[in-house]
């Protein structure tokens, strides 16, 4: 006897199974799209931070050495309220 799972990876042989086959392949393509997109987003963040990684190493992610509030290294914030029209 053949089980239905034995033919799951092949194209459907009847019109009854074509909907399942199409759905399975659409979901598989969507899953791969999500995984590739997440990988590319992670790579983009790594690529954008490569100068920081090169200068400070990976420890700057967990280090508490830099404190912009105490060192006053942050630029002053400016409000857009004075320049906005009434």
Steps between C-alpha positions, in 0.01 A plus 500: 500500500610851425457766760398855401824632652706292256376713210513834684812623321384424148266694278132411534366225275138600528301819520404419859853553632598801291369751755706341778807491276461868403441604863800300623728658242372853562560459874847357435589792274367749756701330776821518297425865416468584871823319589694667219358841595603453864849393394534804274378733777756357742774529240398861428525588870840330524622679186378836629676448834826356368693817584380487861580130519846567356580786737339383823464124448193297591522612864340836429163325483516402869749750639394781733813710444330757275246718676384787278296657781792533744756588232266746328596365158149492359408793278243736644148411397308762313128527491315570178234698687669843465541460126157356428228731368229607744 
